[in-house]
C-alpha cells in the first residue's frame, strides 16, 4: 500500500484534513485522527481495557496503561463536554 502523507500547510486543501498520516514541514510524519475517529478509538481502548483487565501477563498491563493515556487525552481534549441540564 503506498504512503499517503498529508503535508501541512495543506496546499489547495479545503481546510478539513482527513484521518491519516500528516507531516508539519520537515518534522517526522505523525498520525492525525479526526474527532469522530478519535472518539471511536477511545471506545475501542476502553473495551480492550475491560476485556484484558485481569490478563496475567504484566506486559499487557503496561500496554493497556499506554492506551489508557491516549483514551484520557481523547476524553479531555477531543470530546465536547456535555452541557449541564
PEJO-V785143 format. One record per residue. N is the residue number from 1. PSI is psi as a letter, one per 30 degrees, with the letter a starting at -180 (NA if undefined). OMEGA is omega in radians with two decimals (999 if undefined). D_CENTER is the distance of its C-alpha to the mean C-alpha in Angstrom with 1 decimal. Layout:
n->N psi->PSI omega->OMEGA d_center->D_CENTER
n->N psi->PSI omega->OMEGA d_center->D_CENTER
This chain:
n->1 psi->k omega->-3.11 d_center->21.3
n->2 psi->l omega->3.09 d_center->21.5
n->3 psi->k omega->3.06 d_center->18.9
n->4 psi->i omega->-3.11 d_center->17.4
n->5 psi->k omega->3.11 d_center->16.4
n->6 psi->k omega->3.12 d_center->16.6
n->7 psi->k omega->3.08 d_center->18.6
n->8 psi->k omega->0.04 d_center->18.5
n->9 psi->l omega->-3.02 d_center->20.8
n->10 psi->i omega->-3.05 d_center->20.5
n->11 psi->k omega->3.10 d_center->24.2
n->12 psi->g omega->-3.09 d_center->25.5
n->13 psi->l omega->-3.14 d_center->22.1
n->14 psi->f omega->-3.07 d_center->22.0
n->15 psi->f omega->-3.13 d_center->19.6
n->16 psi->j omega->-3.08 d_center->16.8
n->17 psi->k omega->-3.14 d_center->14.4
n->18 psi->l omega->3.01 d_center->12.8
n->19 psi->k omega->3.11 d_center->9.4
n->20 psi->a omega->3.12 d_center->10.3
n->21 psi->k omega->-3.12 d_center->11.7
n->22 psi->k omega->-3.11 d_center->13.0
n->23 psi->k omega->3.07 d_center->15.7
n->24 psi->j omega->-3.13 d_center->17.4
n->25 psi->c omega->-3.08 d_center->21.1
n->26 psi->g omega->3.13 d_center->22.0
n->27 psi->l omega->3.08 d_center->18.9
n->28 psi->k omega->3.08 d_center->17.1
n->29 psi->k omega->3.07 d_center->14.5
n->30 psi->a omega->-3.13 d_center->10.8
n->31 psi->k omega->3.07 d_center->7.7
n->32 psi->k omega->3.07 d_center->7.2
n->33 psi->k omega->3.03 d_center->5.3
n->34 psi->l omega->-3.05 d_center->8.2
n->35 psi->e omega->-3.12 d_center->8.7
n->36 psi->e omega->3.11 d_center->9.9
n->37 psi->e omega->3.13 d_center->7.3
n->38 psi->e omega->3.14 d_center->4.7
n->39 psi->e omega->3.08 d_center->8.0
n->40 psi->e omega->3.10 d_center->8.9
n->41 psi->e omega->3.11 d_center->6.2
n->42 psi->e omega->3.12 d_center->7.5
n->43 psi->e omega->3.11 d_center->10.9
n->44 psi->e omega->3.13 d_center->10.7
n->45 psi->e omega->3.14 d_center->10.0
n->46 psi->e omega->3.08 d_center->12.8
n->47 psi->e omega->3.09 d_center->15.0
n->48 psi->e omega->3.13 d_center->14.8
n->49 psi->e omega->3.11 d_center->15.7
n->50 psi->e omega->-3.10 d_center->18.6
n->51 psi->e omega->-3.03 d_center->19.7
n->52 psi->g omega->-3.07 d_center->19.7
n->53 psi->e omega->-3.10 d_center->20.9
n->54 psi->g omega->-3.14 d_center->24.4
n->55 psi->k omega->-3.06 d_center->23.7
n->56 psi->f omega->-3.10 d_center->26.5
n->57 psi->j omega->-3.10 d_center->24.7
n->58 psi->f omega->3.10 d_center->23.6
n->59 psi->e omega->3.10 d_center->21.2
n->60 psi->e omega->3.10 d_center->19.2
n->61 psi->e omega->3.11 d_center->19.2
n->62 psi->e omega->3.12 d_center->17.9
n->63 psi->e omega->3.12 d_center->14.9
n->64 psi->e omega->3.08 d_center->14.3
n->65 psi->e omega->3.13 d_center->14.6
n->66 psi->e omega->3.09 d_center->12.0
n->67 psi->e omega->3.11 d_center->9.5
n->68 psi->e omega->3.09 d_center->11.0
n->69 psi->e omega->3.08 d_center->10.4
n->70 psi->e omega->3.12 d_center->6.6
n->71 psi->e omega->3.11 d_center->7.7
n->72 psi->e omega->3.11 d_center->10.3
n->73 psi->e omega->3.12 d_center->8.6
n->74 psi->e omega->-3.13 d_center->7.0
n->75 psi->e omega->-3.06 d_center->10.5
n->76 psi->e omega->-2.93 d_center->12.3
n->77 psi->f omega->-3.07 d_center->11.0
n->78 psi->e omega->-3.06 d_center->9.5
n->79 psi->k omega->3.12 d_center->11.7
n->80 psi->k omega->-3.13 d_center->15.3
n->81 psi->k omega->3.10 d_center->17.8
n->82 psi->k omega->3.09 d_center->20.5
n->83 psi->k omega->3.08 d_center->23.9
n->84 psi->k omega->-3.13 d_center->26.6
n->85 psi->NA omega->999 d_center->29.2
